[in-house]
Amino acid sequence: MMRKPRATTCKVSQYKDTDSDLSFIQTISSDEDSDEWSPSEPKSKAPNKTARAPAAGEKKAAVKRTVKPKLPKAPKEPKPPKEPKPPKEPKAPKAPKEPKAPKMPKEPKAPKIPKEPKVVKPRAPRKPAAERKTRVPAALKGSGGSGLAGTKRKKADKAGEVKGEEQTEGWKTEERGPSTGMKEERLSFIVSGANEAVRWADEGTSLAGLKAKKEEVEEEDFTFDEPCLKKQKTSGASLGRPTALPQAVAQAHMNELNMNWNLQELVSVLTCVEKWVCVNIIRLLREENTVPFMVRYRKEQINHMDADAVRDVQLIYEELCTLAKKTQSVIQTLKKDGVLTTELEQNLRSCRSADDLDHVYSPYKKGSKLTKARKAKALGLEVAASALLEKPHTLDLQTWVKPDTQGLSSVEEVATGVEHILADMIAKDPETLTYVKTLCENSFVTLQSSVSKSALKGKEQEKTDPSRRKPGAQQNKNMDIDNFQLYADYTSNVQRIQAHQTLAINRGESLKILTVKVNISDRVKNDFTWWCINNRWRPKTFAKQELNAIVKNAVEDSYKRLILPFLTRSYRTKLTVAAEKESIAMFVRNLRQRLLVSPIRGCVILGVDPGFRHGCKLAILSPTSQILDTDVVYLHNANQPKEAEKLRHLMTKYSCAKVVIGNGTACRETESFFSDLISRRYFHPLDVSYCIASEAGASIYSVSPEAVKEMPDLDPNLRSAVSIGRRVQDPLAELVKIDPKNLGIGTYQHDVSAVALKAALDGVVQECVSFVGVDINICSEILMRHVAGLNVSRAKSIAEWREQNGPFMNREQLKLVKGMGPKSFQQCAGFIRINPQTLDSLKTSPHPEPSVPEKPAAKKGKGKTSVNVSTSFNPLDQTCIHPESYHVAQRFLSFVGGSADQIGTAGLRQCVERKVRTSSAEELPQTLDTTAETLKLIIDGLTQPPGFDIRQNFGQADFKQGIVSMSDLRVGAVLTGRVDNTALFGAFVDIGVGRAGLIHKSRITLDKLPASQRRRSLALGPGERVEVRVLNVDPQRGRVGLDLIRVLE
């Protein structure tokens, strides 16, 4: 062997490598912000103790029962004389029925199975796990690898309700510990979205009788800025049937990935979600279920997780699958090159992240320069390096000298080659990397940024010789230096740096304005060198002084040349990943609240796209968003009276009293113009009011193919006015037409992964569209694309079928559409509505009846489904109830004495309330042979009024009649406004002065928030109405500082 064999320690270090990398996921913080590199030892001790202590006896017995069936097989083959013992073991099952159950664990201990090394190895790490609690290094905390983590989670899943309560208390006491940061805020976003997602997925309030059990989970004692796990339930896994994959299926998954870790256990560790939930989510994803479908119709299997939490599990699952495929590709490449060894293959299959894989594979890449270690190995010095560690008394470097061979011509060259091999071994040893990471976690590691030499040189040349000023990009670069003054000489602990600071530093580095480095204290190097020389890499027998010097030099060279750059890359990568996740979470939350703004229905609206030179573009929209008229007026020139008269004629003609003004160029001047006319009652008898709407993305959409297809005869400028008006009438239907990246939400959009951002935003759009629901007979093709289970081709097929055959009479007719298979129908059916009012309005236009026999001829394999499709209207199709639960809904209606024709009426609601009050929440689902979650959804669907919209609980656009300028603001003035956007450092509030004011996140404190919003990290989102106090006004820079007083309900 080339290094000292340490089987148990190696196992410990292998798991710690993951645990230390993921400590930021599993920790819980209180007030301070930091990142994932904070030591996780003190934080996980408390829950581990509370989790193990209460049911130690039960769980050990349970674990040994799983091992017990293997005991008879072991003695049968190697030891025939011990065969009489197995007949005694069948009597053991009777013991659990009697008080002799505790004796069960003692029987397996007699053989103890140590005679089979394969069985002992996975259990060996448990002893260090108990001993580690008295040690200081947090890195050795996760011994046992993923198997131990899986064992802990199995124990948690089998625990009783008492243990679940104790675990919850353990987490609560743990929340007062030291802070973490990036990932914690991300978790708090996930938790904060839970309340909203539950409300959307449930489609309204449920009856109190069926809601009590859920409220017990939601009403836990949470504190501000302290995340909790994603609604884990440790009281049992009864909701998540099945709680585990069959052994054959689990083994198939392992064989498919061909890695040294268990997929379900690793996903559970990385996401902090219980294993049985991860098992169910992975199974549902493999069955091609969408996230909205799982969140609404499979709640009991995903433990009531919200859409954000499910998407996190999905993301980790996909990343691990991608990692497994990449690992397999790397192994095939190395095998083809002839450099693959058994040890290297095992190291590759043990990698749990792309960084780990790259660290192991980088020396063997074809494009990379031949490393010093590989050069030395090519000279045959690997045997000498192995002898130096195993048998140093037999090593004589003089015998390796070959004067005619470069690299072996002298003893010094031989010693240098051995040093390079040892340095490479040290840098790739899991235990060594684990130890140095532990030292870093317990020391002061900082991230430092400063202005680059090239940027300083360019700025100095510009000052000394202005004539040498370069135009274009170079000049812009010099101007950008001023934007990074905060980071010109910046140093921060990696545990405390904020996400937006990380992204800003990365942007400055990419622009070559800043130089960034990670500073690790010298104490880490000294402690690491001492540990390697005296412990891990100490020769087994006595070594000469010159050989000890080789080991010392190898350790120092490995740390400086290999390990230190690896640690630097690791820190930078983890900070960037955490910051990107935080930024994407902010984008997701802002987009969700922007899409779910309540629509303004039942009134004519005037959309105004303001402008100076080309005039203000106008569009009159009917209550159903149809274009009634368009025009252009020039409100900012000498002919204002004439243009005002044209404007009054247009608004009087169509009885338009609501004006929507885009917030682009000339917005303030146009607003002032309308405010003046309104104050003079110029539009009398109309009571006119106006609001300001974001026009982000309107110009891009106006020239898009979708806009040209929808409004072919309109000028692009007029199309933008139509889009601005429709954003208030129906924000969701209009904003889905625009790429979410163009909506002006969030911060550092161009500094995060474009692929990850697009996937997250597209998922939110699909979630919002699906939970709101679409009327299949009148919704646009673009809107249908975002329904769960549908895509561009299926949405186009539905629109074509609707044009050819008339409106859909029921959901079953969707099966007649080309490309609509059973899985697509299952995913989208619950989110599609058949509105009877729409059918009545469309009956006046004749359409050919759908020809049922002809469709099957065009669609192979769907003839049976098509023949059985009915053409009659089903009242349940207008609700959120899924067709797979229609039979349960019919039984429930018969049970309460109602009928489907009474859906949404007060009479049916009274019948349902009466029956629920007389029946318990547990008995009613059993009577109807269904789950409590499905029954709750059915009750919501039957009792919600016709045309129910979940967005009615969200805020609408604010219409006003006056105007306030920044010059009118005074320090201390109390105003009301609406949150316009949120960033990682605060919330921007529109207070009606043309420039949004900033509430810094330090001003958003616990006592100023409603109880329902205290779980969030920032607690405010776009569209929320707030009461604020003016702290400072800077007219020159156009900045207003605000303090949050309270959130208005």
Salt bridges, closest charged atoms under 4 A:
ASP17 OD2 - LYS437 NZ 3.15
ASP21 OD1 - LYS437 NZ 3.25
ASP21 OD1 - LYS574 NZ 3.41
GLU32 OE1 - ARG496 NH1 2.65
ASP33 OD2 - LYS1001 NZ 3.09
GLU41 OE2 - LYS45 NZ 3.07
GLU196 OE2 - ARG1016 NH2 2.53
ASP202 OD2 - LYS214 NZ 3.45
ASP202 OD1 - LYS299 NZ 1.98
ASP202 OD2 - LYS936 NZ 2.88
GLU203 OE2 - ARG296 NH2 3.10
GLU203 OE2 - ARG833 NH2 2.64
GLU256 OE1 - ARG286 NH1 3.34
GLU265 OE2 - LYS275 NZ 3.38
GLU287 OE2 - ARG283 NH1 3.57
ASP308 OD1 - ARG311 NH2 2.74
ASP308 OD1 - ARG592 NH2 2.88
ASP312 OD1 - ARG186 NH2 3.21
ASP337 OD1 - LYS366 NZ 3.63
GLU343 OE2 - ARG3 NH1 3.69
GLU345 OE2 - ARG349 NH2 3.07
ASP358 OD1 - LYS365 NZ 2.82
GLU390 OE1 - LYS540 NZ 2.92
ASP424 OD2 - LYS377 NZ 3.96
ASP424 OD1 - LYS428 NZ 3.53
ASP429 OD1 - ARG3 NE 3.49
ASP429 OD2 - ARG536 NE 3.08
GLU431 OE1 - ARG536 NE 2.94
GLU462 OE2 - ARG469 NE 3.49
ASP482 OD1 - LYS459 NZ 3.40
GLU509 OE1 - ARG572 NH2 2.65
ASP527 OD2 - ARG523 NH1 3.41
ASP557 OD2 - ARG561 NH2 2.73
GLU643 OE1 - LYS646 NZ 3.83
GLU645 OE1 - ARG648 NH2 2.55
GLU671 OE1 - ARG668 NH1 3.00
GLU671 OE2 - LYS960 NZ 3.19
ASP676 OD2 - ARG680 NE 3.25
GLU706 OE2 - ARG785 NH1 3.87
GLU710 OE2 - ARG726 NH1 2.72
GLU710 OE2 - LYS737 NZ 3.08
ASP730 OD1 - ARG951 NH1 2.83
GLU734 OE1 - LYS737 NZ 3.13
ASP751 OD2 - ARG507 NH2 2.52
ASP762 OD2 - LYS758 NZ 2.78
GLU767 OE1 - ARG311 NH2 2.84
GLU767 OE2 - ARG592 NE 3.14
GLU781 OE1 - LYS709 NZ 3.70
GLU781 OE2 - ARG785 NH2 3.76
GLU812 OE1 - LYS815 NZ 2.82
ASP840 OD1 - LYS843 NZ 3.88
GLU884 OE2 - ARG298 NH1 2.86
GLU913 OE2 - ARG909 NE 3.19
GLU933 OE2 - HIS304 NE2 3.05
ASP940 OD2 - LYS936 NZ 3.59
ASP949 OD2 - ARG601 NH2 3.55
ASP949 OD2 - ARG951 NH2 2.83
ASP958 OD1 - ARG978 NH2 2.77
GLU1024 OE1 - ARG1016 NH1 3.54
GLU1027 OE1 - ARG1046 NE 2.62
ASP1043 OD1 - LYS1008 NZ 2.83
ASP1043 OD2 - ARG1029 NH1 3.93
